[in-house]
Amino acid sequence: MDETTEKRGIRRRILTLRNVMPREAVERASAEIVTSLKAMDEILRASVFMVYLSFGSEVLTDDLIRWGWEEGKRIVVPFCPPEGREMTACRIDGFDELEIGRYGIRAPAADRLRPVPGGEIDAIVVPAVAFDRRGYRVGYGGGYYDRFLPAAPKAAKIGAAFACQIIEEIPVGPYDVKMDSLVTEEGILSIGNERRQPA
């Protein structure tokens, strides 16, 4: 089986698992994940912090974004223009700056974008359909993060997912970018180190 076919199978299987999680379970596990994220040194030290805008059954991130603003961090979120497959990081200072964008996902309003260079970003919370314990991910198939992450070389790359999204091994392609750590409701997994529970 080739890499693309295998990833498609993983995507279908894990999305099915995630999409049947009751909303209360999503909210409870998301709160635990956000608590762990807020305690991470890489995020506490970050002055420019990129967070995805949660959609559907993903780990909910709005509370993490609110906390970032309260802490005085510059919050940047993904913007994917309708044309092409490039992602831009754009600063937002309030949820009122968002609109419903491509694929029905919230995004900064296209008429008032404030792009931030990838080189300024200190930490990135990355979504995925699945992660493995080596830090590799299966996204939604567009390749946006795989193209974007190399342009943010100093950023700590932190995967956020529910425990049911962690699998043993994902096939790796030449452009796949490895996470530095993964956070689930069960704790923090530092890649290459033993699992450690949040303090």
Buried (B, 14 or more C-beta within 10 A) or exposed (E): EEEEEBBBEBBEEBBEBBEEBEEEBBEEBBBBBBBBBBEBEBBEEBEBBBBBBBBEBBBBBBBBBBBBBEBEBBBBBBBBBEEEEEBBBBBBEEEEBBEEBEEEBBBBBEEEBBEBEBEBBBBBBBBBBBBBBBBBBBBBEEBBBBBBBEBBEEBBBBBBBBEBBBBEEBBBEEEBBBBBBBBBBBBBBEBEEEEEEBE
